[in-house]
Amino acid sequence: MSEADPVAPEASSSSEAHSAAPRGVGDVGPDPVWGVAIGAFGLLTMAVAGALTQHLWFNVGEAFMMLGAAIFLASGLLTHIKQFGWPSLADIRARLTSPAVSTKPRDPGEVR
């Protein structure tokens, strides 16, 4: 490659760019779409079994729905923990007692 090629410097520093990436860009957890897919399969199983009055298969579909919901929530939680870390009790206490959090009801006529 010639020295006038603008692509050459970027290609040589690609490993440096990945190491300097901010936290959260490369730290992704499991994909929640697996939970959605399992839940959709459970929903279809419940629909077909309910139409055919097959109670056992309806319960199997319900189990798949619950499993899909649990996988969806767990993967979202793991992604959040990987990106932002586990919050400490001091962080939670600071968020709850900060003046930005108000416990009094807001006046409907109040303009923010």
C-alpha positions in Angstrom: 0.0 0.0 0.0 1.1 3.5 -0.7 1.6 6.1 2.0 -1.1 8.2 0.5 -3.7 5.5 1.3 -5.9 6.8 4.2 -7.1 3.3 5.1 -3.7 2.0 6.1 -3.3 3.9 9.4 -6.8 3.0 10.6 -6.2 -0.7 9.9 -3.0 -0.7 11.9 -4.6 0.9 15.0 -7.8 -1.2 15.0 -6.6 -3.2 18.1 -5.9 0.1 19.9 -9.4 1.4 19.0 -11.0 -1.7 20.5 -9.0 -1.5 23.7 -9.9 2.2 24.1 -13.6 1.6 23.6 -15.8 2.9 26.4 -17.3 0.3 28.8 -20.6 -1.0 27.6 -19.9 -1.1 23.9 -18.4 -4.6 23.7 -20.0 -5.9 26.9 -23.3 -7.3 25.8 -25.0 -10.2 27.5 -27.1 -12.9 26.1 -29.7 -12.0 23.4 -33.2 -11.6 24.9 -34.7 -12.7 21.6 -34.3 -16.3 22.7 -36.7 -15.7 25.5 -39.2 -14.1 23.1 -38.9 -17.0 20.7 -39.5 -19.6 23.4 -42.4 -17.6 24.7 -43.9 -17.3 21.2 -43.6 -21.1 20.8 -45.4 -21.5 24.1 -48.1 -19.2 23.0 -48.6 -21.1 19.8 -48.7 -24.4 21.7 -51.3 -23.0 24.1 -53.4 -21.7 21.2 -53.4 -25.0 19.3 -53.9 -27.1 22.5 -56.7 -24.9 23.7 -58.5 -25.2 20.4 -58.2 -29.0 20.5 -59.0 -29.1 24.2 -55.7 -30.9 25.0 -55.2 -29.8 28.6 -51.8 -31.4 29.1 -50.3 -29.8 26.0 -51.8 -26.4 27.1 -50.0 -26.7 30.3 -46.8 -27.6 28.4 -47.2 -24.4 26.4 -47.8 -22.5 29.6 -44.5 -23.8 30.9 -42.7 -22.7 27.7 -44.3 -19.2 28.2 -43.0 -19.0 31.7 -39.5 -20.2 30.7 -39.4 -17.7 27.8 -40.3 -14.8 30.2 -37.7 -15.9 32.7 -35.0 -16.2 30.0 -36.0 -12.7 28.6 -35.8 -11.1 32.0 -32.5 -12.9 33.0 -30.8 -11.9 29.8 -31.8 -8.3 30.2 -30.6 -8.3 33.7 -27.2 -9.9 32.8 -26.7 -7.4 30.0 -27.4 -4.5 32.4 -25.0 -5.9 35.0 -22.3 -6.4 32.3 -22.6 -2.9 31.0 -23.1 -0.9 34.3 -21.9 -3.3 37.0 -23.8 -4.4 40.1 -25.0 -1.3 42.1 -23.8 -1.0 45.7 -26.1 -0.3 48.6 -24.6 3.2 48.8 -25.5 3.9 45.2 -29.1 2.7 45.8 -29.4 4.8 49.0 -28.0 7.9 47.2 -30.5 7.5 44.3 -33.4 7.1 46.7 -32.5 10.1 48.9 -31.4 12.4 46.2 -33.5 15.6 45.8 -34.4 14.6 42.2 -36.6 11.9 43.6 -39.7 13.4 45.1 -42.3 11.5 47.2 -44.9 14.3 47.3 -47.6 14.2 44.6 -47.1 16.6 41.7 -49.6 19.4 41.2 -51.4 18.9 37.8 -51.1 22.6 37.1 -47.4 22.8 37.8 -45.2 23.5 34.8 -41.7 22.0 34.9 
